[in-house]
Amino acid sequence: MKKLVRDKIPDIIHGDFKFEILSNEDYRRFLREKIVEEAQEVKAADTRAGLVEELGDLEEVIRAILDDASITYEEMDSLRQAKINQKGKFAEKFVMINTKEES
């Protein structure tokens, strides 16, 4: 099994592991897998400390994807703000319910 790991892990972990450098194409694919993994860990976090840690990990993957795609954090945040202006945030806690019965 291959898993994308942080840059210092090869110096920290020893044993039955080997490490290789990914191609750019594979790196992008692994980043997209990693963001799903980290989002699932955010979902599963059951303590405040665990949630903070997992959100930090998720943020790190987001920043790696931004860097890889040559997108600045400010560019992403500007679009985030525009979406807030257009559609709002999640602060009101609305949930949408489909009331159309399926046939």
N, CA, C and O atoms as CSV, one atom per row, in Angstrom:
chain,resi,resn,atom,element,x,y,z
A,1,MET,N,N,0.835,-1.177,0.000
A,1,MET,CA,C,0.000,0.000,0.000
A,1,MET,C,C,0.885,1.248,0.000
A,1,MET,O,O,1.860,1.329,0.747
A,2,LYS,N,N,0.540,2.196,-0.829
A,2,LYS,CA,C,1.266,3.462,-0.881
A,2,LYS,C,C,0.413,4.546,-0.246
A,2,LYS,O,O,-0.805,4.580,-0.420
A,3,LYS,N,N,1.073,5.435,0.496
A,3,LYS,CA,C,0.366,6.505,1.188
A,3,LYS,C,C,1.226,7.759,1.143
A,3,LYS,O,O,2.416,7.713,1.456
A,4,LEU,N,N,0.629,8.870,0.756
A,4,LEU,CA,C,1.330,10.141,0.765
A,4,LEU,C,C,1.600,10.540,2.209
A,4,LEU,O,O,0.694,10.543,3.043
A,5,VAL,N,N,2.865,10.880,2.498
A,5,VAL,CA,C,3.243,11.262,3.858
A,5,VAL,C,C,3.946,12.613,3.843
A,5,VAL,O,O,4.431,13.072,2.809
A,6,ARG,N,N,3.987,13.228,4.999
A,6,ARG,CA,C,4.654,14.522,5.137
A,6,ARG,C,C,6.156,14.382,4.885
A,6,ARG,O,O,6.720,13.292,4.981
A,7,ASP,N,N,6.788,15.510,4.560
A,7,ASP,CA,C,8.181,15.527,4.108
A,7,ASP,C,C,9.198,14.961,5.107
A,7,ASP,O,O,10.214,14.406,4.691
A,8,LYS,N,N,8.947,15.089,6.399
A,8,LYS,CA,C,9.929,14.642,7.393
A,8,LYS,C,C,9.734,13.194,7.835
A,8,LYS,O,O,10.553,12.659,8.584
A,9,ILE,N,N,8.665,12.563,7.383
A,9,ILE,CA,C,8.376,11.185,7.799
A,9,ILE,C,C,9.502,10.210,7.443
A,9,ILE,O,O,9.811,9.344,8.262
A,10,PRO,N,N,10.131,10.302,6.265
A,10,PRO,CA,C,11.231,9.358,5.981
A,10,PRO,C,C,12.377,9.431,6.994
A,10,PRO,O,O,13.082,8.442,7.196
A,11,ASP,N,N,12.570,10.587,7.631
A,11,ASP,CA,C,13.622,10.726,8.641
A,11,ASP,C,C,13.158,10.267,10.024
A,11,ASP,O,O,13.978,10.011,10.907
A,12,ILE,N,N,11.852,10.166,10.205
A,12,ILE,CA,C,11.291,9.831,11.517
A,12,ILE,C,C,10.989,8.342,11.644
A,12,ILE,O,O,11.277,7.727,12.670
A,13,ILE,N,N,10.410,7.774,10.601
A,13,ILE,CA,C,9.958,6.378,10.656
A,13,ILE,C,C,11.002,5.467,10.011
A,13,ILE,O,O,11.469,5.710,8.898
A,14,HIS,N,N,11.346,4.424,10.737
A,14,HIS,CA,C,12.297,3.436,10.228
A,14,HIS,C,C,11.658,2.060,10.352
A,14,HIS,O,O,10.727,1.878,11.137
A,15,GLY,N,N,12.129,1.129,9.617
A,15,GLY,CA,C,11.574,-0.220,9.689
A,15,GLY,C,C,11.291,-0.753,8.311
A,15,GLY,O,O,12.066,-0.550,7.377
A,16,ASP,N,N,10.183,-1.430,8.192
A,16,ASP,CA,C,9.828,-2.108,6.945
A,16,ASP,C,C,9.136,-1.169,5.964
A,16,ASP,O,O,8.079,-1.497,5.424
A,17,PHE,N,N,9.716,-0.034,5.741
A,17,PHE,CA,C,9.152,0.950,4.816
A,17,PHE,C,C,10.229,1.416,3.858
A,17,PHE,O,O,11.406,1.489,4.212
A,18,LYS,N,N,9.823,1.725,2.664
A,18,LYS,CA,C,10.703,2.425,1.738
A,18,LYS,C,C,9.907,3.616,1.223
A,18,LYS,O,O,8.677,3.631,1.279
A,19,PHE,N,N,10.615,4.593,0.729
A,19,PHE,CA,C,9.983,5.826,0.274
A,19,PHE,C,C,10.427,6.116,-1.147
A,19,PHE,O,O,11.573,5.853,-1.511
A,20,GLU,N,N,9.534,6.652,-1.940
A,20,GLU,CA,C,9.869,7.063,-3.297
A,20,GLU,C,C,9.254,8.427,-3.552
A,20,GLU,O,O,8.302,8.835,-2.887
A,21,ILE,N,N,9.815,9.121,-4.524
A,21,ILE,CA,C,9.305,10.430,-4.931
A,21,ILE,C,C,8.305,10.212,-6.058
A,21,ILE,O,O,8.592,9.505,-7.025
A,22,LEU,N,N,7.136,10.818,-5.931
A,22,LEU,CA,C,6.081,10.666,-6.934
A,22,LEU,C,C,6.307,11.573,-8.135
A,22,LEU,O,O,6.931,12.628,-8.021
A,23,SER,N,N,5.801,11.157,-9.272
A,23,SER,CA,C,5.738,12.053,-10.432
A,23,SER,C,C,4.701,13.130,-10.123
A,23,SER,O,O,3.888,12.970,-9.212
A,24,ASN,N,N,4.729,14.215,-10.872
A,24,ASN,CA,C,3.750,15.285,-10.657
A,24,ASN,C,C,2.321,14.776,-10.802
A,24,ASN,O,O,1.443,15.132,-10.017
A,25,GLU,N,N,2.096,13.942,-11.811
A,25,GLU,CA,C,0.752,13.396,-12.051
A,25,GLU,C,C,0.289,12.528,-10.881
A,25,GLU,O,O,-0.843,12.657,-10.415
A,26,ASP,N,N,1.167,11.648,-10.412
A,26,ASP,CA,C,0.821,10.796,-9.274
A,26,ASP,C,C,0.636,11.621,-8.002
A,26,ASP,O,O,-0.254,11.345,-7.198
A,27,TYR,N,N,1.486,12.638,-7.828
A,27,TYR,CA,C,1.375,13.512,-6.661
A,27,TYR,C,C,-0.010,14.146,-6.601
A,27,TYR,O,O,-0.629,14.184,-5.537
A,28,ARG,N,N,-0.499,14.642,-7.730
A,28,ARG,CA,C,-1.833,15.255,-7.772
A,28,ARG,C,C,-2.907,14.236,-7.391
A,28,ARG,O,O,-3.835,14.548,-6.645
A,29,ARG,N,N,-2.773,13.035,-7.903
A,29,ARG,CA,C,-3.745,11.980,-7.587
A,29,ARG,C,C,-3.699,11.633,-6.098
A,29,ARG,O,O,-4.741,11.492,-5.457
A,30,PHE,N,N,-2.493,11.497,-5.551
A,30,PHE,CA,C,-2.355,11.171,-4.134
A,30,PHE,C,C,-2.863,12.303,-3.244
A,30,PHE,O,O,-3.431,12.045,-2.183
A,31,LEU,N,N,-2.665,13.552,-3.662
A,31,LEU,CA,C,-3.197,14.677,-2.883
A,31,LEU,C,C,-4.718,14.621,-2.818
A,31,LEU,O,O,-5.310,14.877,-1.769
A,32,ARG,N,N,-5.339,14.291,-3.923
A,32,ARG,CA,C,-6.801,14.219,-3.947
A,32,ARG,C,C,-7.314,13.047,-3.104
A,32,ARG,O,O,-8.387,13.134,-2.508
A,33,GLU,N,N,-6.564,11.975,-3.054
A,33,GLU,CA,C,-6.915,10.875,-2.153
A,33,GLU,C,C,-6.700,11.295,-0.699
A,33,GLU,O,O,-7.495,10.960,0.179
A,34,LYS,N,N,-5.621,12.029,-0.461
A,34,LYS,CA,C,-5.283,12.451,0.898
A,34,LYS,C,C,-6.326,13.403,1.465
A,34,LYS,O,O,-6.641,13.339,2.653
A,35,ILE,N,N,-6.870,14.292,0.621
A,35,ILE,CA,C,-7.858,15.239,1.135
A,35,ILE,C,C,-9.130,14.514,1.570
A,35,ILE,O,O,-9.781,14.920,2.533
A,36,VAL,N,N,-9.480,13.452,0.869
A,36,VAL,CA,C,-10.638,12.641,1.268
A,36,VAL,C,C,-10.338,11.935,2.592
A,36,VAL,O,O,-11.178,11.904,3.492
A,37,GLU,N,N,-9.138,11.370,2.702
A,37,GLU,CA,C,-8.725,10.704,3.944
A,37,GLU,C,C,-8.804,11.669,5.121
A,37,GLU,O,O,-9.354,11.335,6.170
A,38,GLU,N,N,-8.252,12.866,4.944
A,38,GLU,CA,C,-8.247,13.839,6.037
A,38,GLU,C,C,-9.658,14.323,6.364
A,38,GLU,O,O,-9.977,14.540,7.533
A,39,ALA,N,N,-10.504,14.496,5.355
A,39,ALA,CA,C,-11.894,14.899,5.606
A,39,ALA,C,C,-12.629,13.819,6.402
A,39,ALA,O,O,-13.432,14.135,7.279
A,40,GLN,N,N,-12.359,12.559,6.102
A,40,GLN,CA,C,-12.972,11.461,6.859
A,40,GLN,C,C,-12.491,11.469,8.307
A,40,GLN,O,O,-13.253,11.151,9.220
A,41,GLU,N,N,-11.225,11.834,8.516
A,41,GLU,CA,C,-10.701,11.907,9.879
A,41,GLU,C,C,-11.312,13.083,10.633
A,41,GLU,O,O,-11.535,12.990,11.840
A,42,VAL,N,N,-11.585,14.183,9.944
A,42,VAL,CA,C,-12.307,15.303,10.566
A,42,VAL,C,C,-13.689,14.818,10.991
A,42,VAL,O,O,-14.129,15.081,12.110
A,43,LYS,N,N,-14.359,14.122,10.110
A,43,LYS,CA,C,-15.700,13.601,10.402
A,43,LYS,C,C,-15.688,12.680,11.616
A,43,LYS,O,O,-16.614,12.714,12.425
A,44,ALA,N,N,-14.659,11.868,11.750
A,44,ALA,CA,C,-14.584,10.878,12.826
A,44,ALA,C,C,-14.060,11.445,14.142
A,44,ALA,O,O,-14.173,10.786,15.176
A,45,ALA,N,N,-13.495,12.640,14.132
A,45,ALA,CA,C,-12.916,13.210,15.355
A,45,ALA,C,C,-14.003,13.359,16.418
A,45,ALA,O,O,-15.072,13.907,16.150
A,46,ASP,N,N,-13.722,12.866,17.623
A,46,ASP,CA,C,-14.745,12.897,18.666
A,46,ASP,C,C,-14.359,13.730,19.881
A,46,ASP,O,O,-15.066,13.738,20.889
A,47,THR,N,N,-13.239,14.427,19.778
A,47,THR,CA,C,-12.861,15.365,20.835
A,47,THR,C,C,-12.469,16.687,20.189
A,47,THR,O,O,-12.153,16.736,19.000
A,48,ARG,N,N,-12.490,17.743,20.968
A,48,ARG,CA,C,-12.087,19.049,20.445
A,48,ARG,C,C,-10.638,19.010,19.981
A,48,ARG,O,O,-10.312,19.506,18.903
A,49,ALA,N,N,-9.766,18.419,20.799
A,49,ALA,CA,C,-8.346,18.340,20.444
A,49,ALA,C,C,-8.152,17.536,19.162
A,49,ALA,O,O,-7.354,17.911,18.303
A,50,GLY,N,N,-8.876,16.442,19.039
A,50,GLY,CA,C,-8.790,15.637,17.824
A,50,GLY,C,C,-9.282,16.397,16.612
A,50,GLY,O,O,-8.699,16.303,15.532
A,51,LEU,N,N,-10.364,17.156,16.790
A,51,LEU,CA,C,-10.905,17.952,15.694
A,51,LEU,C,C,-9.912,19.019,15.255
A,51,LEU,O,O,-9.709,19.224,14.059
A,52,VAL,N,N,-9.296,19.695,16.212
A,52,VAL,CA,C,-8.301,20.722,15.886
A,52,VAL,C,C,-7.141,20.108,15.112
A,52,VAL,O,O,-6.692,20.669,14.113
A,53,GLU,N,N,-6.659,18.963,15.570
A,53,GLU,CA,C,-5.544,18.292,14.888
A,53,GLU,C,C,-5.921,17.898,13.462
A,53,GLU,O,O,-5.159,18.138,12.526
A,54,GLU,N,N,-7.078,17.302,13.302
A,54,GLU,CA,C,-7.497,16.843,11.973
A,54,GLU,C,C,-7.794,18.008,11.036
A,54,GLU,O,O,-7.517,17.918,9.840
A,55,LEU,N,N,-8.349,19.090,11.551
A,55,LEU,CA,C,-8.562,20.277,10.715
A,55,LEU,C,C,-7.228,20.857,10.252
A,55,LEU,O,O,-7.114,21.330,9.121
A,56,GLY,N,N,-6.222,20.820,11.121
A,56,GLY,CA,C,-4.884,21.266,10.729
A,56,GLY,C,C,-4.306,20.404,9.622
A,56,GLY,O,O,-3.693,20.914,8.684
A,57,ASP,N,N,-4.502,19.090,9.732
A,57,ASP,CA,C,-4.034,18.181,8.679
A,57,ASP,C,C,-4.762,18.456,7.364
A,57,ASP,O,O,-4.147,18.469,6.298
A,58,LEU,N,N,-6.064,18.675,7.447
A,58,LEU,CA,C,-6.853,18.978,6.250
A,58,LEU,C,C,-6.371,20.274,5.607
A,58,LEU,O,O,-6.240,20.358,4.386
A,59,GLU,N,N,-6.111,21.278,6.430
A,59,GLU,CA,C,-5.607,22.562,5.927
A,59,GLU,C,C,-4.259,22.385,5.223
A,59,GLU,O,O,-4.007,23.020,4.199
A,60,GLU,N,N,-3.406,21.534,5.761
A,60,GLU,CA,C,-2.096,21.304,5.143
A,60,GLU,C,C,-2.243,20.688,3.756
A,60,GLU,O,O,-1.518,21.054,2.832
A,61,VAL,N,N,-3.176,19.756,3.610
A,61,VAL,CA,C,-3.412,19.148,2.299
A,61,VAL,C,C,-3.996,20.182,1.338
A,61,VAL,O,O,-3.617,20.227,0.168
A,62,ILE,N,N,-4.910,21.006,1.824
A,62,ILE,CA,C,-5.463,22.074,0.982
A,62,ILE,C,C,-4.342,22.975,0.484
A,62,ILE,O,O,-4.297,23.314,-0.699
A,63,ARG,N,N,-3.440,23.364,1.373
A,63,ARG,CA,C,-2.332,24.239,0.974
A,63,ARG,C,C,-1.401,23.548,-0.025
A,63,ARG,O,O,-0.876,24.200,-0.927
A,64,ALA,N,N,-1.191,22.243,0.125
A,64,ALA,CA,C,-0.354,21.507,-0.834
A,64,ALA,C,C,-1.014,21.479,-2.211
A,64,ALA,O,O,-0.336,21.622,-3.228
A,65,ILE,N,N,-2.325,21.296,-2.245
A,65,ILE,CA,C,-3.048,21.308,-3.520
A,65,ILE,C,C,-2.971,22.691,-4.152
A,65,ILE,O,O,-2.759,22.814,-5.359
A,66,LEU,N,N,-3.142,23.727,-3.346
A,66,LEU,CA,C,-3.024,25.098,-3.857
A,66,LEU,C,C,-1.641,25.330,-4.452
A,66,LEU,O,O,-1.519,25.848,-5.562
A,67,ASP,N,N,-0.606,24.950,-3.720
A,67,ASP,CA,C,0.769,25.130,-4.209
A,67,ASP,C,C,0.991,24.379,-5.515
A,67,ASP,O,O,1.564,24.920,-6.460
A,68,ASP,N,N,0.539,23.138,-5.563
A,68,ASP,CA,C,0.730,22.320,-6.758
A,68,ASP,C,C,0.024,22.920,-7.968
A,68,ASP,O,O,0.519,22.821,-9.091
A,69,ALA,N,N,-1.122,23.536,-7.742
A,69,ALA,CA,C,-1.908,24.117,-8.838
A,69,ALA,C,C,-1.565,25.585,-9.092
A,69,ALA,O,O,-2.217,26.243,-9.903
A,70,SER,N,N,-0.545,26.099,-8.403
A,70,SER,CA,C,-0.143,27.512,-8.521
A,70,SER,C,C,-1.308,28.456,-8.244
A,70,SER,O,O,-1.504,29.449,-8.944
A,71,ILE,N,N,-2.070,28.124,-7.215
A,71,ILE,CA,C,-3.177,28.963,-6.756
A,71,ILE,C,C,-2.763,29.538,-5.409
A,71,ILE,O,O,-2.325,28.800,-4.527
A,72,THR,N,N,-2.897,30.846,-5.244
A,72,THR,CA,C,-2.562,31.443,-3.956
A,72,THR,C,C,-3.724,31.244,-2.982
A,72,THR,O,O,-4.877,31.085,-3.383
A,73,TYR,N,N,-3.386,31.256,-1.702
A,73,TYR,CA,C,-4.421,31.153,-0.675
A,73,TYR,C,C,-5.375,32.334,-0.803
A,73,TYR,O,O,-6.585,32.196,-0.618
A,74,GLU,N,N,-4.810,33.502,-1.122
A,74,GLU,CA,C,-5.626,34.705,-1.279
A,74,GLU,C,C,-6.615,34.566,-2.436
A,74,GLU,O,O,-7.755,35.021,-2.341
A,75,GLU,N,N,-6.177,33.938,-3.525
A,75,GLU,CA,C,-7.072,33.716,-4.666
A,75,GLU,C,C,-8.241,32.820,-4.264
A,75,GLU,O,O,-9.392,33.105,-4.593
A,76,MET,N,N,-7.940,31.751,-3.561
A,76,MET,CA,C,-8.998,30.861,-3.100
A,76,MET,C,C,-9.919,31.582,-2.125
A,76,MET,O,O,-11.140,31.452,-2.205
A,77,ASP,N,N,-9.332,32.341,-1.206
A,77,ASP,CA,C,-10.130,33.038,-0.203
A,77,ASP,C,C,-11.016,34.103,-0.837
A,77,ASP,O,O,-12.135,34.333,-0.377
A,78,SER,N,N,-10.530,34.749,-1.877
A,78,SER,CA,C,-11.337,35.739,-2.589
A,78,SER,C,C,-12.572,35.083,-3.206
A,78,SER,O,O,-13.672,35.632,-3.137
A,79,LEU,N,N,-12.389,33.923,-3.801
A,79,LEU,CA,C,-13.527,33.200,-4.368
A,79,LEU,C,C,-14.457,32.681,-3.277
A,79,LEU,O,O,-15.673,32.625,-3.460
A,80,ARG,N,N,-13.879,32.304,-2.146
A,80,ARG,CA,C,-14.692,31.873,-1.002
A,80,ARG,C,C,-15.573,33.020,-0.527
A,80,ARG,O,O,-16.759,32.836,-0.256
A,81,GLN,N,N,-14.975,34.211,-0.428
A,81,GLN,CA,C,-15.738,35.392,-0.005
A,81,GLN,C,C,-16.844,35.722,-1.000
A,81,GLN,O,O,-17.954,36.074,-0.603
A,82,ALA,N,N,-16.545,35.610,-2.286
A,82,ALA,CA,C,-17.561,35.877,-3.313
A,82,ALA,C,C,-18.723,34.900,-3.182
A,82,ALA,O,O,-19.882,35.283,-3.339
A,83,LYS,N,N,-18.415,33.649,-2.895
A,83,LYS,CA,C,-19.478,32.649,-2.732
A,83,LYS,C,C,-20.305,32.952,-1.483
A,83,LYS,O,O,-21.521,32.761,-1.479
A,84,ILE,N,N,-19.648,33.421,-0.432
A,84,ILE,CA,C,-20.380,33.828,0.773
A,84,ILE,C,C,-21.343,34.955,0.434
A,84,ILE,O,O,-22.502,34.933,0.849
A,85,ASN,N,N,-20.865,35.941,-0.319
A,85,ASN,CA,C,-21.719,37.066,-0.699
A,85,ASN,C,C,-22.902,36.612,-1.547
A,85,ASN,O,O,-24.001,37.152,-1.426
A,86,GLN,N,N,-22.677,35.628,-2.395
A,86,GLN,CA,C,-23.726,35.150,-3.296
A,86,GLN,C,C,-24.681,34.162,-2.618
A,86,GLN,O,O,-25.897,34.252,-2.787
A,87,LYS,N,N,-24.123,33.222,-1.851
A,87,LYS,CA,C,-24.937,32.126,-1.315
A,87,LYS,C,C,-24.980,32.049,0.203
A,87,LYS,O,O,-25.783,31.304,0.766
A,88,GLY,N,N,-24.116,32.817,0.872
A,88,GLY,CA,C,-24.088,32.789,2.325
A,88,GLY,C,C,-23.086,31.784,2.871
A,88,GLY,O,O,-22.318,31.163,2.136
A,89,LYS,N,N,-23.128,31.649,4.201
A,89,LYS,CA,C,-22.266,30.701,4.911
A,89,LYS,C,C,-23.091,29.479,5.297
A,89,LYS,O,O,-24.098,29.172,4.658
A,90,PHE,N,N,-22.667,28.800,6.324
A,90,PHE,CA,C,-23.426,27.686,6.881
A,90,PHE,C,C,-23.880,28.006,8.307
A,90,PHE,O,O,-24.279,27.105,9.045
A,91,ALA,N,N,-23.823,29.278,8.697
A,91,ALA,CA,C,-24.087,29.703,10.067
A,91,ALA,C,C,-25.533,29.498,10.509
A,91,ALA,O,O,-25.785,29.279,11.694
A,92,GLU,N,N,-26.473,29.563,9.593
A,92,GLU,CA,C,-27.891,29.432,9.952
A,92,GLU,C,C,-28.331,27.983,10.147
A,92,GLU,O,O,-29.448,27.723,10.595
A,93,LYS,N,N,-27.457,27.049,9.811
A,93,LYS,CA,C,-27.688,25.614,10.050
A,93,LYS,C,C,-28.857,25.046,9.250
A,93,LYS,O,O,-29.500,24.093,9.690
A,94,PHE,N,N,-29.136,25.618,8.086
A,94,PHE,CA,C,-30.202,25.093,7.230
A,94,PHE,C,C,-29.831,23.715,6.695
A,94,PHE,O,O,-28.665,23.436,6.415
A,95,VAL,N,N,-30.832,22.868,6.560
A,95,VAL,CA,C,-30.684,21.606,5.846
A,95,VAL,C,C,-31.801,21.576,4.807
A,95,VAL,O,O,-32.936,21.952,5.099
A,96,MET,N,N,-31.483,21.135,3.615
A,96,MET,CA,C,-32.474,21.088,2.545
A,96,MET,C,C,-33.096,19.695,2.505
A,96,MET,O,O,-32.397,18.682,2.547
A,97,ILE,N,N,-34.396,19.671,2.423
A,97,ILE,CA,C,-35.135,18.415,2.404
A,97,ILE,C,C,-35.906,18.339,1.097
A,97,ILE,O,O,-36.672,19.246,0.768
A,98,ASN,N,N,-35.708,17.276,0.363
A,98,ASN,CA,C,-36.440,17.076,-0.883
A,98,ASN,C,C,-37.835,16.571,-0.530
A,98,ASN,O,O,-37.981,15.483,0.027
A,99,THR,N,N,-38.849,17.352,-0.850
A,99,THR,CA,C,-40.221,16.977,-0.500
A,99,THR,C,C,-40.947,16.275,-1.635
A,99,THR,O,O,-42.085,15.837,-1.468
A,100,LYS,N,N,-40.307,16.164,-2.773
A,100,LYS,CA,C,-40.914,15.473,-3.911
A,100,LYS,C,C,-40.821,13.967,-3.683
A,100,LYS,O,O,-39.737,13.426,-3.467
A,101,GLU,N,N,-41.945,13.317,-3.733
A,101,GLU,CA,C,-41.951,11.869,-3.546
A,101,GLU,C,C,-41.439,11.185,-4.797
A,101,GLU,O,O,-41.765,11.573,-5.919
A,102,GLU,N,N,-40.635,10.168,-4.583
A,102,GLU,CA,C,-40.120,9.405,-5.716
A,102,GLU,C,C,-41.173,8.415,-6.175
A,102,GLU,O,O,-41.868,7.815,-5.355
A,103,SER,N,N,-41.293,8.244,-7.477
A,103,SER,CA,C,-42.284,7.305,-8.025
A,103,SER,C,C,-41.671,5.949,-8.243
A,103,SER,O,O,-42.352,5.030,-8.698
